[in-house]
């Protein structure tokens, strides 16, 4: 097992990792280690299985230029793969918008409905996808405005003396509100990943399994995205009831879910439970922010190749040290909340990754005032956050993304989509911008 400090910066998560190791329970980190070495062609995004004449792969070290059967060069192949990821992520955002009651017009669906026969003009299509993603994010933000509220983050939000209902995977707000109403003071309703902005948050994507190992989760309510198959399998192994949001169709089914949680709590009452008891007060939501020197969005999902939460906390510290206002969302926001940075003064945590549309509106205001605006995605996992980065870049916001070993053209989206080369690089860029260089 890797040293804990290399797995997570969250002490509560580390406590559960130790428990999992002791009980021989497999977690995401174990599966990632067992998967090594991963395919080098895939890591470079230079293999393709789109048609039955493939799979094709390109030798990055060949002396002569190599092309796929259909004639794509190495660069074109990488661009196409990135375009598909971006379109898939935009479709995921559109799907969420539908669940949240937003209307998506047919033109947007045509833009993001890419298929393997869409073979040419990847750069132009990427700009169209970015614009569609920006429009969807903006609509989501308008449909679900959230004033800033004070809540908490960390494993300690799970309460030993009360039934705990954990929402994970973008459960629609109306169902969350109904759960809160039905639970009253009898049950504690919390979330994973910060998907439900009015709820306390336990942890983020990479460590979602560890929340179940506390022994304090009585019902898991899951939405349509971000929930891993391993989490559902672990819930079944631990006899934790799982309810899909689609099963909570009326007041009766919601009350039944709360009753199931109460029964599960009665069964575990008096038994020992393990939890990283730490929790930090956290402000979440957005109702305005004062920007003095500039604005930076910090987003992304975390990636097991890195120490969980560490890059987000470091990047936030650098931006705050430069006097910039930091806006965060999704798993990055949860990382900062667990670190105690999402107070009323330091970091504006919008909530979910799909709440990034509020940043776009704030960015327009800040740019109009002549102040610099940036976005940084130091770790990416899901295509939704890839699409968000493309949306930002398509709106003229310099956006740094960590795509691992994938190299993209320097002029993509007007040069606004840039490769992340570490916190030190970003620190210098932000310092120069604040200084007016």
Beta strands, then each sheet from edge to edge (+ up, - down):
strand 1: 47-48
strand 2: 56-57
strand 3: 149-153
strand 4: 163-168
strand 5: 187-192
strand 6: 200-201
strand 7: 219-222
strand 8: 241-244
strand 9: 280-284
strand 10: 294-300
strand 11: 325-328
strand 12: 347-349
strand 13: 372-379
strand 14: 398-401
strand 15: 417-419
sheet 1: 1+ 2-
sheet 2: 3+ 9-
sheet 3: 6+ 5+ 4+ 7+ 8+
sheet 4: 12+ 11+ 10+ 13+ 14+ 15+
end
